[in-house]
């Protein structure tokens, strides 16, 4: 955790970044799933467990479905998982990330702001991704497991999404209180990140949907639209489906 401003020098400014579809066009959970399944095809059997639960997605919510989705890692030893993460990060950083957003990250660094990645993605790969991208700190959903991954792992502190992101920033000492932070900026593609974005003096929305675009316009936020590696939503959905099944050769090295 950071040293609170009352101790020694005051805190530097802070730049808060979402990960999926903000710094990179993809959902990295699907991207990592594809990476694993391409190397261990038998793990595609997780679909036998995952697919039937899709009909209950509204009841289970994003946290429940994420726990079930992670069944593709069932019984994987921690060291092997870490090795796969290392390879995954080495392959995708920086090649799969928006060049313009990496430039924006460098600009925030030059401005002297502390770079903080705040993602709903599992922390076991979000943190190494953040390290490779040059973040000062990276926080994701903390997946609870010991030596091997359980079938439906629990999350320490819940799914790092919506208001949970703000709570995590407070817990880690990245911010001392809620409200707009001095010398701060925020970057996201989604309305679910509004609690985090509302901490920031300067906000940039990335390829925003209609709802976020209207909010950005009403609040004077900046919008950027980096070029995505798919032509439309249908093409993106097809690639995502391939990634869930471990059939996307183009993103697996």
Secondary structure as GFF3:
##gff-version 3
##sequence-region A 1 253
A	DSSP	beta_strand	14	17	.	.	.	ID=ss1
A	DSSP	alpha_helix	28	39	.	.	.	ID=ss2
A	DSSP	three_ten_helix	41	45	.	.	.	ID=ss3
A	DSSP	alpha_helix	46	53	.	.	.	ID=ss4
A	DSSP	three_ten_helix	54	56	.	.	.	ID=ss5
A	DSSP	alpha_helix	57	69	.	.	.	ID=ss6
A	DSSP	three_ten_helix	70	73	.	.	.	ID=ss7
A	DSSP	alpha_helix	78	92	.	.	.	ID=ss8
A	DSSP	alpha_helix	99	110	.	.	.	ID=ss9
A	DSSP	beta_strand	114	122	.	.	.	ID=ss10
A	DSSP	alpha_helix	123	133	.	.	.	ID=ss11
A	DSSP	beta_strand	137	144	.	.	.	ID=ss12
A	DSSP	beta_strand	154	156	.	.	.	ID=ss13
A	DSSP	alpha_helix	163	171	.	.	.	ID=ss14
A	DSSP	beta_strand	184	188	.	.	.	ID=ss15
A	DSSP	three_ten_helix	191	193	.	.	.	ID=ss16
A	DSSP	alpha_helix	194	197	.	.	.	ID=ss17
A	DSSP	beta_strand	202	206	.	.	.	ID=ss18
A	DSSP	alpha_helix	210	219	.	.	.	ID=ss19
A	DSSP	beta_strand	222	224	.	.	.	ID=ss20
A	DSSP	alpha_helix	233	244	.	.	.	ID=ss21
A	DSSP	three_ten_helix	249	251	.	.	.	ID=ss22
###
